[in-house]
Amino acid sequence: MALFKRRTVGKPGEWYYCLEHRKVEEGPECPAKDRFGPYGTRGEAEHALQIAAERNLQWENDPRWHDSPAGKGLDES
């Protein structure tokens, strides 16, 4: 018998997107490894994958994250 139970309880009004079940949940129901959030509204959580894709695109095009000269891959010198 476990002495301590892992708690995933969040605050009311915090919204998450569960990647495993592909659903929006108020307060975390699933483990942190399987969710995005917290978001301030249900609508933001519903668009979690779109928000993540937009952020990834911004980071990929941010010159501060590219140390190698243009046109050279990581395995090229």
C-alpha beads as a LAMMPS data file, in Angstrom:
LAMMPS data file: protein, C-alpha beads

77 atoms
76 bonds

1 atom types
1 bond types

-500.0 500.0 xlo xhi
-500.0 500.0 ylo yhi
-500.0 500.0 zlo zhi

Masses

1 110.0

Atoms # bond

1 1 1 0.000 0.000 0.000
2 1 1 1.376 3.367 -0.983
3 1 1 1.860 5.894 1.777
4 1 1 1.570 8.890 -0.488
5 1 1 -0.654 9.381 -3.473
6 1 1 0.568 11.507 -6.361
7 1 1 -1.678 14.504 -6.652
8 1 1 -2.421 16.171 -9.942
9 1 1 -4.998 18.599 -8.582
10 1 1 -4.851 22.067 -10.087
11 1 1 -6.644 25.267 -9.364
12 1 1 -10.174 25.900 -10.619
13 1 1 -10.017 27.994 -13.758
14 1 1 -6.749 26.473 -14.989
15 1 1 -7.205 24.617 -18.250
16 1 1 -4.972 21.926 -19.701
17 1 1 -4.805 19.925 -22.918
18 1 1 -4.137 16.202 -22.450
19 1 1 -1.953 14.871 -25.259
20 1 1 -2.753 11.231 -24.508
21 1 1 -6.540 11.550 -24.481
22 1 1 -6.671 14.553 -26.840
23 1 1 -9.081 16.459 -24.633
24 1 1 -9.326 19.659 -22.638
25 1 1 -9.538 19.340 -18.868
26 1 1 -10.107 21.840 -16.081
27 1 1 -7.415 21.289 -13.521
28 1 1 -4.897 18.608 -14.412
29 1 1 -6.441 15.156 -14.536
30 1 1 -3.534 13.485 -16.328
31 1 1 0.191 13.420 -15.438
32 1 1 2.278 16.477 -16.344
33 1 1 4.223 14.492 -18.963
34 1 1 1.001 14.084 -20.954
35 1 1 -0.359 17.628 -20.939
36 1 1 0.134 21.225 -22.064
37 1 1 -0.858 24.088 -19.816
38 1 1 -2.048 25.723 -17.745
39 1 1 -4.054 28.023 -19.970
40 1 1 -6.286 30.830 -18.736
41 1 1 -9.349 29.795 -20.722
42 1 1 -10.880 26.671 -22.186
43 1 1 -10.545 28.184 -25.668
44 1 1 -6.790 28.602 -25.294
45 1 1 -6.466 24.991 -24.132
46 1 1 -8.502 23.822 -27.135
47 1 1 -5.896 25.452 -29.395
48 1 1 -2.887 24.099 -27.462
49 1 1 -1.445 22.171 -30.409
50 1 1 -1.772 25.181 -32.716
51 1 1 -0.145 27.451 -30.105
52 1 1 2.723 24.964 -29.695
53 1 1 3.237 24.731 -33.475
54 1 1 3.351 28.546 -33.771
55 1 1 5.869 28.808 -30.918
56 1 1 8.034 26.081 -32.440
57 1 1 8.074 27.955 -35.746
58 1 1 9.090 31.179 -33.981
59 1 1 11.916 29.380 -32.162
60 1 1 13.123 27.666 -35.342
61 1 1 13.398 31.068 -37.043
62 1 1 15.013 32.846 -34.088
63 1 1 18.635 33.622 -35.016
64 1 1 19.687 33.401 -31.361
65 1 1 19.106 29.623 -31.465
66 1 1 21.281 28.973 -34.515
67 1 1 24.994 28.871 -33.714
68 1 1 26.176 27.261 -36.944
69 1 1 26.669 29.332 -40.105
70 1 1 23.846 29.286 -42.628
71 1 1 23.836 26.281 -44.920
72 1 1 25.812 23.992 -42.604
73 1 1 24.240 21.152 -40.651
74 1 1 25.203 19.956 -37.197
75 1 1 27.417 17.156 -38.532
76 1 1 29.275 19.353 -41.025
77 1 1 32.343 21.429 -40.158

Bonds

1 1 1 2
2 1 2 3
3 1 3 4
4 1 4 5
5 1 5 6
6 1 6 7
7 1 7 8
8 1 8 9
9 1 9 10
10 1 10 11
11 1 11 12
12 1 12 13
13 1 13 14
14 1 14 15
15 1 15 16
16 1 16 17
17 1 17 18
18 1 18 19
19 1 19 20
20 1 20 21
21 1 21 22
22 1 22 23
23 1 23 24
24 1 24 25
25 1 25 26
26 1 26 27
27 1 27 28
28 1 28 29
29 1 29 30
30 1 30 31
31 1 31 32
32 1 32 33
33 1 33 34
34 1 34 35
35 1 35 36
36 1 36 37
37 1 37 38
38 1 38 39
39 1 39 40
40 1 40 41
41 1 41 42
42 1 42 43
43 1 43 44
44 1 44 45
45 1 45 46
46 1 46 47
47 1 47 48
48 1 48 49
49 1 49 50
50 1 50 51
51 1 51 52
52 1 52 53
53 1 53 54
54 1 54 55
55 1 55 56
56 1 56 57
57 1 57 58
58 1 58 59
59 1 59 60
60 1 60 61
61 1 61 62
62 1 62 63
63 1 63 64
64 1 64 65
65 1 65 66
66 1 66 67
67 1 67 68
68 1 68 69
69 1 69 70
70 1 70 71
71 1 71 72
72 1 72 73
73 1 73 74
74 1 74 75
75 1 75 76
76 1 76 77
